[in-house]
Amino acid sequence: MEKEVELPNKYKLIFAILVLLAGVILYVSWAAAYDAWTDIGLYAISAPIIGFGLVSVFLFTRKEVEEEED
């Protein structure tokens, strides 16, 4: 049976930050290019990406704080 390799939390945190930045960059670049700051379709795409990034960053930073306390 293959052994699972676990990524260190710092790599997961970096990925979460990149997801958050990707959502913000997507929103700002698309809205600026097409003058669509209030486009509902743009919200529908960028809001979940930004949301997942924020939640992930929060969870991984919280996990690191809990591990340092133990």
N, C-alpha and C positions, 0 to 999 in steps of 0.2 A: 504494500500500500504506500502511496506517495505521502510524503510529509508536507503539511501545509506551512507556507512561509508567511509570517505576519509582518506587515510593513510597520515601521516605527511611526509613532503618532505625529512626528514632525512632518513626515511626507504626506500624511493624510491632511494635516492642517494646511500645508502649502497647496495641495490640490483644492481644498475648500476655498482658500483665498483666491486662487485662480478662477474658480467657478464664479465667485462673487464678482471679481473684476471683469470677467467675460460678460456677465449680465449687464453691468453698468456701462461697459464700453459698447456693447450692442445697442443699448437704449440711446446713449448719447450720440453715437455715430449715425445711427439710422435716422433719429429725429433731426439731427443737424443737416443731414444730406437731403432729406425729403421734406423738411419743415413740417414734421408730423409729431409735435410734442404731445398732443392729446389723442393720438391714434390708439384705438382700443385693441387693435390687432398687435401693435407693438407692446402694449401692456400685457397682453395675453402670453406673449413669448418671453419677455424680459422679466416680468414679475416672478414667475416660478423659478427661473434661474437665479435671480437675486435672492429669493427666499430660501432656496436650498443652500446657497452659499452662506447666507447669514446664520441659518440654523446649524449648519455643519461647523462653521467657525466657532459659534457659541459652544456647541457640544464638545469639540476637541479641546478648546481652551479650558473648559470646565473640567474635562477629564484629566488634563495635565495638572490642574490645581489640586484635584483630589488625590492624585498619585503623589504629589510633593508633600501633602499633609500626612500621608501614611508612613 
